[in-house]
Amino acid sequence: MTEDRHTSCKHRVIIDERSTATVDGVTEVISFDEESIVCETDMGVLVLKGKNMHVEKLNLEQAQLSVQGEIESLEYSDEGILSKNNGGLLGRIFK
């Protein structure tokens, strides 16, 4: 993945009736299960939370992620993906 693609990719999140979400500017999906999807975007780490969630489509070449399920919240973090010991996002998720 090149830095050129990162700077040219526009970050956008579209949520349709809280049942589908499309995220542009995704550089990596870090983890996912039926209750949360954690991904790295051009604008920081994005956590989508909900119920019965699943990744419908992931295309890292186009930096695009599509999610289906009952979307309850989304949260950004500017902190990097740090280990549990360093107190980063994953440390807070897996407490």
Secondary structure, DSSP 8 states (H G I E B T S, - for coil): --HHHHHH---EEEEETTTEEEEESEEEEEEE-SSEEEEEETTEEEEEEEEEEEEEEEETTTTEEEEEEEEEEEEEE-S----GGGT-HHHHHT-
